Amino acid sequence: MPGDTYAASPFALDDDSLHQLDAIREALLDPSPRRIGRLDQWGLADTYETYAEVAAYQETPITMADGTRIDAALSVPRNLAPGQSCPTVVMPAPLVGIGRKAYLGMFPRLALGGYAVLAYSQRGLADSDGEIQVAGPTDWSDGGEILDWVSRHEAVDQDRIGCFGASYGAGTSLLLAAHDARVKVVAGASAWGDLFASLYENDTRHLAAFEALVTLFGEDRCSKEFREVIEKIRNNVIDDDVREFARIRSPKEYLSAYYEYQTPVLMGTYWHETIFSVPAVVDFFTRLQTPKSLLIQIGDHGNGEGPGLLGLIAKPTETAYRWLDHYLGGNAGGGGEAPQLGVRSEYMHNLLSEVRHDSWEDYALPKQRFHLGPVQPGETDATMAQGKAQPGWTRALRATGAETEVVVAPKLVQTGMAERMGLPKVYKTPNEDRARAVVWTSAPLEQPMRVQGDLELRVTVKPAAGRTEATIVAYLLDCNPANGNAYIITNAPYTLAGGKAGEAHTATFPLQPAHYVVAKGRQLQLVIDTHDPFFADANGGTEAKPTVVEITSPKGAESYIDIPLHPLA
């Protein structure tokens, strides 16, 4: 069940990848024929033999001013001419148990491209000492000291330093760049723009993703401040302290700094990202006034860049190499040709696709309004259609705290990886319990269509009698009317809070943006239920004692969903 699989770490590397990285590390430390030869089983022996000829690798802990020891590794090109210096890439670690070792597969490409490389694990992570600060002010200070340290190396050109990071490393890189002008360029994969929006979307806690991250951090290694935030989020105490903790760790708060430094920023995310808010990444990208590029791919957090971190070809890392080359003057990605600015995206479910636009405004297609109607006599479900608004209906949802057929992702990260492999999760919408979920379906499409851009849903929600809170979760699906098989296009939760007991409230909120091609004859299907194990549930219902949440469409606030649906060009 989804609730069970969420308890396991979705980020763990498989045993073969761990053995491969161990073998790479041993070959870097001791490039003898025996160590290099061990890499033959992965076809990497020639790569690391060449690396050993062009660069020197050393693991060198860096001690911060407060005595904290940061685990780091440095790679420097060999045979530089006297006085010659080179561009440098600083790489804060992603949130994995091996920390900065996750980047070992990238060292050869960067070294052969003429870069010095400094990879490190942030304090409290992996083999570094101290407590985890979640990319907070102490981490920015550590980053500044690490820049001081690496800048003192005679091979490093102090005017050509950039950052690359994945996930936690992407956030750390962006925040370091906002606080230190020596970072001339940033490339971040699976990045975040607004940490609070990633924890608390439409007033709904992302508990599954939050607990997965906390498990990976390890609570015993977290700072006192972070442990207090953890407990508050678990107990639904979203106070000023929680908001401030997230605010200062959000790149969107430092737009003026990026503008002042004119820091080029490359970011990557995914259409079905379950860890960091995609709308917040888009908002940050749109408001950023520097050279910028946004890569959006099929899948979930970390799916695309994973092979690239291991040294294989992957779009996020190949794009990052070219981005760094252009702004730092290296040659890891083929040199300094002009980078591709704007938005680059894949569309569901074509892994080989790529669509390019100059900006998000150019990318997002105009919305088309589909009004949500009542259930007609003799029917089980209602229709969604363009035309006249449909007021005056009410649909009741039995809230039991148990998931229905459709969920955001049965497994964090792994469900998205299956999508990238062409195996999207199939939902059987005829199996939806209509007492616990309400469904609207469009007419079959007369031609292939694309959903491309931002979506918005408006419904009026009435909490159960005596309750002031209610949670709903909305899913837009691509459904085959012949067999009821459906694939998820996008989703969003919404929690009504702070009103009067039993009082209805009209909610207008965004769903995650999407880029999805829908075949001729298929139907769009909107499903709304009251529980998904991915989110916190404020309905208070159980199987033994369910509550009832109502969805209504009052006159003047009729329910609709806005979809950027257009013919497939």
Secondary structure, 3 states (H helix, E strand, C coil): CHHHHCCCCCCCCCHHHHHHHHHHHHHHHCCCHHHHHHHHHHCCHHHHHHHHHHEEEEECCEECCCCCEECEEEEEECCCCCCCCEEEEEEECCCCCCHHHHHHHHHHHHHHCCCEEEEECCCCCCCCCCCECCCCHHHHHHHHHHHHHHHCCCCEEEEEEEEEEECHHHHHHHHHHHHCCCEEEEEEECCCCCHHHHHEECCEECHHHHHHHHHHHCHHHECHHHHHHHHHHHCCCCCHHHHHHHHCCCHHHHHHHHHHHCCCEEEEEECCCCCCCHHHHHHHHHHCCCCEEEEEECCCCCCCCHHHHCCCCCHHHHHHHHHHHHHHCCCCCCCCCCCCCEEEEEEECEEEEEEEECCHHHHCCCCEEEEECCCCCCCCCEEEECCCCCCCCEEEEEECCCCCCCCCCCCCCHHHHHHHCCCCCCEEHHHCCCCCEEEEECCCCCCCEEEEEEEEEEEEEECCCCCCCEEEEEEEEEECCCCCEEEEEEEEEEEECCCCCCCCEEEEEEEEEEEEEECCCCEEEEEEECCCCCCCCCCCCCCCCCEEEEEECCCCCCCEEEECEEECC
